[in-house]
């Protein structure tokens, strides 16, 4: 067996440094590329291509919110989605649509569910809606409004529960969100908020049971992602 010399050791060390340096440079390039991918849509006038009027939930009606009430994004590529936030509008369905289209309001949710089960989508799930009053929660969640009042249990109809549960189940299936109270929360549970919705009359046990049932059905027949209180400001 030959003897290992100091020169060989130095060559190995130098080679290791060179290889390590190249790996570090490559890693930096990858990180830079990933960062650019996350930030490209922040440039003025730039947004991810999308089809006009396209919805993320089959059967929803598209009615766009004002661009002042959300932020263009490319979720879940730039921000992972792991929460659904349940809201109650503290007003009528029509009034919620109206204020979400008002650029001076500064807030909007992705969806509104009406008492008859009708669902309107106002912001694509790709984008960050200003609905939770907390920037981090906005970036990682989908917000669902329910037309009605927190102190009126009659607001929460069978049709509303069923439609909202199907919607939440599809969202959970799409982003692999667990169906539990840690990941499906009320606006009242968002840190820093002063809202109380969905309030004491929202039946969480019933809702989660309906979501789980719908999630099982959604898992069996997965829906492909399309291509390309009112909430507080964040």
Beta strands, then each sheet from edge to edge (+ up, - down):
strand 1: 61-62
strand 2: 70-71
strand 3: 83-86
strand 4: 111-113
strand 5: 119-121
strand 6: 128-129
strand 7: 141-146
strand 8: 184-186
sheet 1: 1+ 5+ 4- 7- 3- 8-
sheet 2: 2+ 6-
end
